Amino acid sequence: MLNTLLYIGPGLGIGTILLVLIIFIIVLISFGLILWIPIKNFLKWIFSTKSSSK
């Protein structure tokens, strides 16, 4: 009886793997956005100084 209650099955394992992958993807996207905003502002500053010097 106890063994049948402890069985979690393949569904919980697949759900856990998907949850970990989704969290990992969210973290990667967050780091990408954190890095992209300063890069975008720097590029905007570079192109604005080139156009204003002409």
C-alpha positions, 0 to 999 in steps of 0.5 A: 500500500505504501509503495503505491502512494509513493509512486509519482509517475512519469508525469511529475518528472516531465512537469518538473523538467519543463518547469526548470527549463522554463525558469532557466529560459526566463533567467536567460531572457532577463539577463539578456534584457539587462545587458541589451538596454545599456548597449542600446543606449550606448549605440544611440549615443554613438549614432547621435554624436556622429550625426551632430558632429556633421 
